[in-house]
């Protein structure tokens, strides 16, 4: 029972991470030490149906509960307390860095792969993400939000890639976070369903396909794959720190943020 509750809490944190701009749900899954198990449970589901189903159920339930419950809260916190909210998640991710370093084998080929992936994310962060998709209430929306689900699936499986950042890049984020927020307040409209249904379909199909691809590389090129992942992870955390510290600050925010950072750090260490 205790292990199931811990899985639920980890899923809850991953779900919140998925709706925070600049944060990677997969990265949080790694720092909480459930990423490898998640990949294995999906790709080798029928090898141990009972154990894999239980793991996916509690992790998935935690993710779903946090996304539905906190969509409006996260939107509020980001709009009104951005710095403090982001500091908590930075602490959460930094708390998992030691476990990432342990998985890195310091060989020339691995180091080169690490540097390449590090640079890729730095370049990706320079892309303008201020576009907005205009909902047309036509079949065109189904295609766009199914595609948005595929985008979010790739970021769900590939650590360090922020799904929200990618959704912002294509202009889908505001529509999706609003639709999810309306679910939490039971304000369900046809427009909400036209967003959520194709988005969920794309997310589900994308996770199954992309997980199998990642699983192949983890099985056959484990150290190189983790070098690639670690490069993405470290660069993402660095970008997140820079962007957050560039935010307009006041003395009281800095004072309050320190214990919040420490709280996030020790939660990650404890759960990991």
N, C-alpha and C positions, 0 to 999 in steps of 0.2 A: 504493500500500500504506500509506504514512504517513497519508494523508487518511482511509482506511478505519479505521485504528487510532485516530485522533483521534475519529472519529464514534463508535466503540465506547466510548471513554472518556467522551465526552460523554453517551451513552446510559446508561452505568453511573452517572454522577453524577445524571442525571435520575431514574433508577430508585430510587436511594437517597433522593432528595428526595421521591419519591412516598410512601415509607413512614415519613417523619419527620413526626410531628404538628406542624402549624403551618407546614409548608413546602410550597410549590407546585411540582410537577414542571414545569408550564408556565412558571412564573416562572424556574426554573433554565434551562429551554430558551431563554428570551429572553436571559438573561444570558450564555449560552454561544453565542448567535448562531445557533441552529438552529431557532427557532420558525417564522419566516416560511417557511423551506424545507420544514419539516414539514407546514405547512398546504397549501402548494403541491403537495407530492408526493402528498398524499392526494386533494385536489380535482381535480388535473390529472394524475392518474397516467398516463393513456393518451397524454398529449402527448409524453412521453419515458419510456417504460416502463423502459428499461435504467437510466437515471440515477436515476429515482424509486425503482425497486425496490431498487437498491443502497443508496441513502440510507436508506430505511425499514428495510431488512434490518439494517444495522449499528447504527443507532440503536435499533431494536427489540430486537436481540440483546443490546445493552448493558443496556437497561432490564430485560429478562427475567433476564439473568444476575445483575444486582445485586439484584433483588427476591427471587429464589429463594435466592441465596447469603447475603444479608445480613439476611433477615427475623429470624432468631434473634439475630444479632449486634446488630442495631439495637435489638431489644427489650431485650437485655442492657445495651447502652450507655445507653439511655434510663432504664432502671431503676437503673443503678449509677453512670453518669457523665453525667447529663442535661446539666449546664451546659456541660461541655467539648464534648460532641457538638453541642449547639445553637450554640455559639460558632463552630464550624467552618462550619456552614451559613449563619450570619449573615454571616461573612466572604465566603463564596462568593457570596451574593446582593448584598452591598454592592459587591463588585468589579464588578458589572455595571451599577450605577446610572448611571455616565456615558454608557453607550450608550443607556440609556432616555431620558435627558434630551435627547440629540441628536434623538430621534424626536418630541419634543413641540414643537408649534407654539404659541407663546404668543399666542393670540387669545382674545378674551372668551368665545366659545362653547366653545372647547376647555378653557379654565380652569374654566368652570362645570361642564362634564362631569367634569373631573378631581376637583373638589371633591365632586360628587355621589357618584361611585364611591368616593372616599376615605371619605366618611361611611357609605356602605352597609356597607363591610367593618368599620369601627369598630363599627357597631351589631351586625353579625353576630357579632363576637368576644365580645359581651356575652351571647350565648345559652349556656345551660348545656349542657355536652357530656358529662354523666356517665351518660347512659342506657345500658343494656345489653340487647341482644336475646338472648332465650333460644331456643336451637336446639330445634326440636320433632321433627326427623327425619321431617317430613311434607312434602307438596307445598307447604305454606305457605312452607317455607324457600326453595324455588326462586324463588318470586315475590319474596321479600324480598331475596335476594342478587342476583337479576337487577336489581332496583331499585338495589341498592348499586352494581352495575356502572355503571348509568346516572349515578349521582351522581359516581362517580369519573371517568367520562368527561368530565363537564362541567368538573371541576376540572383534568383533564388538558389540556383545550383552552383553557380560560379562565384566563389568567395571574393569579396572586395568590390564587386560591381554593385552599385546602388541602383536598385530597381526604381526608386522614386526619382533619382537623378535622370535615368534613362527615359522614364515616363514624362518627366518635365521637358526633356529634349524634344520629344515628339508631340508635346502639348496635351497629353492625356491625363496628367496627374490630378489637376483640379476637379475634373469631371468625375474621376474614379473615387477620390477621397470624399467628395460631396455625396456621391451615391451610397458609399459605405456608411457615412455618417447618418444619412437618412434611414438606413436599415436599423441602426442602433436606437433611433427614436421612433421606429415603426412607421415612418413616413415613406411608404413604398409607392412609387408611381411607375407608370409604364416606361417613362424615360429612364428611371433607375434600373429597371429590369433589363431594358435594352442595352444598358452598359454592363451590368453585373453578369448576366448570363453568358454573353460571348467572351467577356474578359475571363471568367472562371473556366470556360471551356478551353480557351487558349492557354491559360496557366496550367491546367491539368495535363493536357496533351504535351505541352512543352516540357514540363518537369519530367515526365516519363521518358521522352526521347533524349533530352539533354543529359539526364542522369545516367543513362546507359553509355553515352559518349564519355562522360567524365569518369565513369566506373572503369571503362576500358583503359584509359590513360593511367588511372590510379593503380590498376592491376599490372599493366605491362611497363609503365614508366613512372613508378611511384615517386622516386626522389626528384625527378625532373618536374613532374606535375606539381609537387608541393613547393618546389622552387618558384614555379610560375605563380602559384597561388599566393605564396608568401610575398612575392614582389608586388602583386596586386593589393594584398592586405596592408602591408606597411605603407605603401604610397597613399592608399585611401585614408588611412588613419592620419597620415601627415597632412594631406589636403584638408581633411575635416578639422584638424587643429588650427591650421592657418586661416581657413575660412571663418571659424568660430571666433578666434582671437582678433580678427579684423572687424568684428562686430562692435558697434558703439557700446562702450562699457562705462559703468559707474563704480565707485568704490564699494558700495553695498553689494552689488552683483558679484564682484570679485570675492568678497568676504564670504558670501553665502555659497558660492560655487565650490569652494575648497572642500567642505565636508560632503557636498553632493558628489564631487569627483571621487573622493575617497570611498563613499558608499558604493558607487558604481564599480570601482576597482575591486573592492572586497567581495561584492556579490559575484563578480565574474570568477575571482579566485576560488570562492567557496563552492559555487556550482560546478566549476570546471574540475 
